[in-house]
Amino acid sequence: MYLFMLVCSVTLFTGCSDDDDTEFVQVTDISGDYQGRLVVSINGSAAEPVSQLISIVKSGEQNSQVLLSLRNFSFAEQLVGDIEVPCTVVEKDGVQEFSGQKDLSFTTEFGTVLGTLPTSVNGTVEGKSINIKIGVTVTTLNQTVDVVFDGERLVEGESGNTKTYYDFETWVAGVEGQEPEMTFYEPTGWSSSNTGAHFLKAMQKADRYVITQSDDAYSGTSAVKIQSIDTKGSPALGGWIPAIPKITSGSLFLGSFVTDIANTLNSTKFGIPFSQKPVSLKGWYKYTPGEEYYIVNQEPYKDHCNEAVVDNSKTDEFAISAVLYETEDYAEDLSDCLTGVDGEDGIYTSSRVAAIAQLTGGKQESWKEFTLNFDWKKEYDANKKYRFTIICSSSKDGDKFWGAPGSTLMVDNFELTAE
């Protein structure tokens, strides 16, 4: 797979042929750096999007002749080399178009494995936006690779930001159950409170998982369905089984879930090592609140979570959050991670939080785009170590064991920008 992704990445810079007999007219200068997203499909199966930067410079005095280049390109820690390909550009109705075919080959040890690759390219530049469709034939393996690249020209003097894309197309088993209904799945690279729901299902306190894959996607074939569920509630048993909540909120996050029976809120180890400054988080969501909203009236909430009662004055809301926080070291046992508890170890309450962005809201029947910018609590310091997390919750007060059974948050196509 990574060989084929290499093929697709490097073909972004394929040259356009000079065989077209069209009489070219003066075209708009499209030279500059373009930052964007590359999506690769092999025989119709799409891989995870990757961030890509391309450069376009004029080749001579005419805007119709340009050079596409990528310096020191590497993939999977393997150096491919510098890629520089001349292209011809034409302009039609204010849109710059380029297309062509070329057989690609590389002389590096890694590149020679791929052989000769017949490649077709069709692209447009309109204003700041660039769009490219690429088709690659891997003759030796009888494979067809299709690539879509969408990007924007950077402002002069602006360095290219890194973009990380989460399209939630690929899922993996979180726990393999002996029975099919006990197996749950999570999007690649993400963790969830499904692990906690797994124990509740085994105890017959839950009839479903809180995180599931849905074909009701904004785009592509897959999105994430996050639900709050009725887990019936029961008091603590002796000193070894804690109270089981009436309401369990669904939570999808970057980090790890490590079960803590004594304090379930401590199970969510939020954050992955992060070495950049986050700029923004974009994505799509929709939300349906459940009918009956439950609250726990007595603190500490975790000790009385089974005693939740209906509050008809409240309607459930979702939360999508992104948090960057400081850490002294990346502990192997994840003891440096902030969690769902209150106080200094809490993801929303710790003094270690450097930046936070959050969206909360209620009913949203159709897919809606959001953009979150960060509120900085501390100045970013490149010499410090940080962890970063994105958290999606179907009940924003789920850490209090408040919420409505059936509340459903759908999310798709996240784009994280960092510098």
N, C-alpha and C positions, 0 to 999 in steps of 0.2 A: 504493500500500500504506500509506504513512504517513497518508494521509487517512482510510483505513478504521480504522487503529489509533487515531487521534484519536477517531473516532466511538465506538469501543468503550470507550476510556478514560473519556470524559466521560459515557457512559451509565451508568456505575457510580453516578452520583449522580441517576439518574432518580427522580422522585417516584412514589409509589404512589397509585392512584386512591382516591377516597372513595365509589365507586359500590357497594361490597360492602355488603349489608344485614345482615351478621353483627352480632349484639349483642356489642360489645366488652367485655371484662372488664379489670380492672386488670392491667397487665403489668409485668414486671420492667424496671427502668431499664437501657437498653442504651447510654446516652450515653457517649461517650469517643472516643479516637483509635484507629483500626485500621490496622495496617501489614500488607501482604500482597502476594500475587502475582496479576497479571492476565494471563490467557492468552487471546489473541484468535484466532478461526478465521474465515476468510473462505471461504464455500462449502466448508467442511470442511477447508481448509488452514490449519494452525496457525502463527502467528508466534512469535517469541521471547518468552518471558515478560518482563514488566516489573514493577518494584517500584512500588507505589502506596500512598498514604496517604489515608484518608478520615476525616472527623470527623462524629460524630453528637451533637447536643445536643437537649435537650428543648425543644419549642415550646409553652410554657405550663406549667401545673402537672401535666398528665397525661402519664404515661410512654408512652401510646399515640400521642402526637403528637410527632414528632421532625423535626429539620432536618438533612439530609445536606449537607455543604459541602466545597468544595475551593477554596482561595484562590490567586489568580494562577496558574491552571493554564496551562501552555504545553506545546507539543509540537513537535519538530523546529525548535526555536528560534523558534516562532511563538506569540505570546500569544493565548490564547483568552479568558481573563478569570476572574472569580469565578463559581463554580457553587454555587447554594444551592437545594435542592429539599425541600419538606415531604413527609413520608411518614407513613402510618398503620401501626401495629404491632399485631398480635394475638398472644396466647400460647396455645399448645396443648401440653399435657403437658410443661410446663416449658421448651419451646422457643419463642422469639420468631420469628414469621414475618411477612414483608412481601411484598407482590406488587402489581402494577399495570401500567398502560399509560399512555404519554404520548407526544405528538408533540413532538420536540425541534427547536429552532432557535436560532441564535446570531446576534448582531448585529455581531460583529467581522468584519473583512475576510476573515480566514481561515475563520471559522465559516460565513459566508454561502455559501461554495462548496459546502457539504454539503447545503444545502436542508433540507426538513422530513423528519424521520426518525422514523417510527412505531417505538416501542420497548416491549418487554415486559420486566418485571423480576420475578424470584422469588428470595427470599433468606431465610436463617435466621441467627439468633444463638443459640448454645448455649454458655453459660459465657463464656469469653473468645474463642471462635472465631466467625468470621463467614464465611458462604458465600453467594455470589450467582451466579445464572445470568441472563444478559441476552441477549435476541434483538433485533437491529436490522435493519430493512428499509430498504435504500438504494434507494428507488423509481426514482430517475433513472438508476441504473446496473444495476438488476435484480440486486442483490447481497443476500445474506443473511449477516449477521455474528453470530456467537455468541461470548459472552464468559463465562469462568469466573473468579471472584475468590475467593481463599481468604486469610484473614488472621486476626490475633489482636489483641485489645484491648491497648494499651500500659498499663503500670502508671502510675498518676497521678504526674505529674512527670517521667516518662521521655520523652526525646525520641525521635522516630522514627528507627530505624536504617535504613540503606539496604541493600536486598537485591538481589543480582545472581544471576540464574538461568541455568544452562546445562543445557538439556534435550537437546542434541545431535541435534535434529531436522533442522537445516539444514546441508548439506554443500556445499563448493565445491571445484573442481579446484585442487590445489596445483601440479601440473605436467601440462600437456597433452602426452601422448606421441603420436608419429606412429602408433604402433600402440595399439589400445584397451587392451591389457594393460599398457602403459607409463604410462597415465594414473593418477594417484592422487588421492584426495580427503581433505579434512580438515574437521572441524567449523568452522563460521563463527566467526572470532575466535581460533582456536587454531592452533598450529604443531606440528610433529612431526618425528621422525627419518625420516619417509618420504622426505624429500629425499635422505638418505644411502643409504637402501635403493634408491632410484631408480638411483643410480650402480652399485650392486652388481648390480641386475637387468640393467642394460645390459652389465655385464661377465660375466653369466651366473653370478654368485656367489650369487644369491638367486632363489627361485622365487615370492616373494610380498612384499607390503608389510607393514610392521609395524603400521600403523594402518589399520583398515578399518571401514566402517559395518556394523552388524548389526541385524537385525530382532528379535533376542532381547533385547528391551528390558524394563526394569522397568516403565515406563509409556510411553505414546505408541507411536510406530512405529519408533524408532531409538535405538540405544546405540552406544558405542565399544568395539571389540575391539582390544586392545593385545597384541601377541605378541612373544616372543623367537624368532628364527629362526636356522637353521643357514646361515651364509654361507661355509662350507667352509674358509676360512683359506688364506692363501698369504703367503710372505715378501715383504719389501719388494723392489721392483724398481728397481735403480739408486738414484739419489737423488731420484727424482721421483714414485714411487708408493709410499706407505707400506704396511706390512704390513696385510693384510686379516684381520679377526678370524674365528675359528671361530664365535663367538656374537655376534649383534647383538641387543641388547635394544630393545624398542619403548618409545618415550617420547612422551607427549602433554603439551604445556605451553603456558602463556601466555608469549608472547615471539616470537622469530623464529629461523629456522634459516638461517645464513649459512655455506656450505660452506668449511671450512678443510681442505684436502687433507693438509697437513703434520701437523695435530693435530685429529682429528675431534671430540674432546671440547670443543674451542673453538668448534665450529660452533653449539652450542646457546646462543643469546643469551637467557637467561632474564629475564623481567620486562617488564611494561608500566608506563608512568607511573601513579602511584597517589597520590591526595591525601586518603585517609581512613585511619582506624585500623581494621584488620581485627579482627573479634571471633571469628568461628567459620566453619568450613566443614563443610557437611553434604552427604551424597550416598549413593549406593547402589553396591555393587560385588559381584562374585563372582570367584573365581580358581581356576584349574586349573594346578598346576605340571607342567612337562615331566618326562619319565621319566629322562633322563640329565643330570646336572649336571656342567658343565665349569668348571675353574678354570685360571688362568694362574699358574704358580709363580714366575716371575721378573719383577722390576721393572726398569725402568719397564714397566708392563703394556701400554701402547700399542705398545711396540716388540716385544713378544713375544706379542701377542694371537692370532697364528696358531698358537701352540704349546700351546693349551689341551688339557688332559687330563681324563678322567672322574674324578670324586671321588664314589664311591658312598656316602660318609658324609654328604653334603649333599643337601638338598632345596631347590628354588628358592622364593623369596618375592617378593611384590610390594611396592611402596612408593607411597603417595600423600602428597605433601608440599605445603605452602603456605609461602612465604617472603616476608617484607617486608625490603627492604634499602635503605640510604641511597645517594644518588648526588649528586654535585656539580652535574650538569647532564644533560639528556637529549640525548646526542650523536646526531647524524644518522646516523653510521656505526655506532651501537650499541656503540661502544668502552667505554662506561661500564657495560655489562651484565656481570653475573656469569655464569659458564659452568659446564661440566661438569668443568673441570680442578680439581686440588688447589691448596691455598695461598690466597693473598690474592684471587685472581680466581675462586675456586670458590664455588658457590652454597651449599654447606654448611659451608665452612671460612673464609670471609672475615670479617674483623673488621667489615665494613660491615653484616652481618646484624643487623637489629633484632628480628625475631621469626620464630619457626618453629613449624610444627605438622606432625606426621608420623604416618602409620599404616603399619605393616608387618605382614605376616602370610602365612600359607600357605593351604592348600586351603580353599575355601569354595564348596560346590556350588550353593547357592541364593542369590538376591539378599539382601544384608544391608545395613542402614543403618549409617552411621558419622557421628560428630560429632567434629570436631577443634577444640580450643581452643589458643590460641597461647601459647607459652613466650617471654616477652619477655626479650631480652638487653640491650636499651637502652630507656630511656623514650621513648615516642612524642613527637615534637616537630612540631606543625603547621606550623612555620616552615621545616622541612627538606623536601627533595625525596626522594621514595621511588619505588622500583619494586617491583612485586608479581608473584608467579608462583604458579601451581599446576602441579605436576609429577606425572604418573602413569607409573609404570614397571612393565613386566611382569617385570623381574628387578632387585631392589633393589641388587645389586652390579654392575649393567650397566656402570658407569663403570670397573670393573676388567676388563671383558670376561668376566665370570663369569655363568653362567646355564645354563638348560636349554632346548634347542630345543622349541618347542611350548607353553611356559608362556604362559598366556592370562589377562589381566586384563580384565574387563568393567566399565565404569563408566557411570552414568546419573544424571540429575537432580541436579546440583550446585546448592547454595544457599550463596552467600557473603554473610555479614552483616558490615557495617562501620558505624562511627559517625563 
